Amino acid sequence: MADVDKLDGAEEVLRAILQPQWDPALGRISPSLFEGADVSLSRLALCTEDEIFTMFFRDLDKPDRLVMGAGQLSVAAIEAVGANYQEKPTTLWVAPDPVSDIGHENPAHAVIPPKISRGLSRKLVAEMGQPFIEAQKYRAEG
């Protein structure tokens, strides 16, 4: 892990929340929001919230799956949740992963490389807290 680029703990990141991950009736975010490996994030140190939402809409919106919002966490909080996970302490980190594909550029893109279990994802969602940042305020009126 010594050769891996890691973000500083003070950095704040956003995780997109899509329609299937948000239950408006219960007012809750799916516990699977962070589940899996190479979980995608965007860095507020490199792009504004407005710029990040523009990229979220461009890259993630589908007719049956819109971006509903984003949750915000510090890198230090992500690391701490993993280290303090009672069932299986897990070393988590956030690595820069800028995207340069034409039409899908995202210089702020980052990932959490290690695989995250449903239980650990649930803890990250709880740490993120609510309310999340609502996407509607960034959508162009048309």
C-alpha positions in Angstrom: 0.0 0.0 0.0 3.0 2.3 0.3 3.0 2.9 -3.4 -0.7 3.9 -3.6 -1.7 7.5 -3.9 -4.0 8.4 -1.0 -6.0 11.6 -0.4 -5.4 13.6 2.7 -7.9 13.0 5.6 -9.0 16.6 5.5 -10.4 16.3 2.0 -14.2 16.2 1.5 -15.8 14.0 -1.1 -19.2 13.5 -2.5 -21.0 10.2 -3.3 -23.8 10.3 -5.8 -27.2 9.0 -4.6 -29.3 7.5 -7.5 -33.1 6.9 -7.5 -32.8 3.2 -6.5 -30.6 4.1 -3.5 -33.1 6.6 -2.1 -36.4 5.7 -0.5 -38.5 8.9 -0.2 -41.3 7.1 1.6 -39.0 6.1 4.4 -36.7 9.1 4.0 -33.6 6.9 3.9 -30.6 6.0 1.8 -30.0 2.4 0.9 -27.4 0.7 3.1 -25.7 -0.6 -0.1 -24.7 2.9 -1.2 -20.9 2.2 -0.7 -21.0 -1.6 -1.2 -18.4 -3.1 -3.6 -14.9 -2.3 -4.7 -13.6 0.9 -6.3 -16.5 3.0 -5.0 -16.7 6.2 -7.0 -16.5 9.6 -5.3 -15.7 13.2 -6.4 -13.4 15.6 -4.6 -14.6 19.0 -3.5 -11.0 20.2 -3.4 -10.8 20.1 -7.2 -14.3 21.0 -8.4 -17.2 22.9 -6.9 -20.4 21.2 -5.9 -22.1 22.7 -8.9 -19.4 21.3 -11.3 -19.6 17.8 -9.6 -23.4 17.7 -10.0 -23.1 18.7 -13.7 -20.8 15.7 -14.1 -23.1 13.4 -12.1 -26.0 14.3 -14.3 -24.0 13.9 -17.5 -22.5 10.5 -16.5 -25.1 8.9 -14.2 -28.6 10.1 -15.2 -30.6 7.5 -17.1 -34.4 7.8 -17.9 -35.2 5.2 -15.2 -32.4 6.2 -12.8 -31.8 9.8 -12.0 -29.3 11.3 -9.6 -31.3 12.3 -6.5 -28.5 13.9 -4.6 -25.1 13.3 -3.0 -23.7 12.5 0.4 -20.7 14.2 1.8 -17.9 12.7 3.9 -14.3 13.5 4.8 -11.6 11.1 3.8 -10.7 10.9 7.6 -14.3 9.8 8.4 -14.1 7.1 5.7 -10.8 5.8 7.1 -12.1 5.9 10.7 -15.3 4.0 9.9 -13.3 1.2 8.3 -10.8 1.1 11.2 -13.5 1.0 13.8 -15.8 -1.5 12.1 -16.3 -4.0 14.9 -17.2 -7.0 12.8 -14.1 -6.7 10.6 -11.8 -3.7 11.0 -11.0 -2.7 7.4 -8.3 -0.4 6.1 -10.0 2.1 3.8 -8.5 4.9 1.9 -9.5 7.2 -1.0 -7.3 7.3 -4.1 -7.4 9.9 -6.8 -8.7 8.5 -10.1 -9.2 11.3 -12.5 -11.2 10.5 -15.6 -10.0 11.9 -18.9 -12.3 10.1 -21.4 -13.6 12.6 -23.9 -17.1 13.6 -23.0 -16.8 12.1 -19.5 -13.9 14.1 -18.1 -13.9 14.3 -14.3 -10.6 15.6 -12.8 -12.2 15.3 -9.3 -13.0 11.6 -9.6 -11.6 9.3 -6.8 -12.3 5.8 -5.6 -12.3 3.8 -2.4 -10.3 0.8 -3.7 -10.9 -1.9 -1.1 -14.1 -4.0 -1.3 -16.8 -2.7 1.1 -19.3 -5.2 2.6 -23.0 -4.3 3.1 -22.4 -4.0 6.9 -19.5 -1.6 6.4 -21.4 0.3 3.8 -24.3 0.8 6.3 -21.8 2.4 8.7 -20.5 4.8 6.0 -24.1 5.8 5.2 -24.8 6.4 8.9 -21.6 8.5 9.1 -22.6 10.5 6.1 -25.7 11.6 7.9 -28.7 13.4 6.4 -30.1 15.5 4.9 -28.0 14.8 1.8 -27.3 17.5 -0.8 -30.4 17.5 -3.1 -29.7 17.3 -6.8 -32.8 19.3 -7.7 -31.2 22.6 -6.8 -28.5 21.9 -9.5 -30.8 20.8 -12.3 -31.2 23.3 -15.1 -34.8 24.4 -15.4 -36.2 23.6 -18.7 
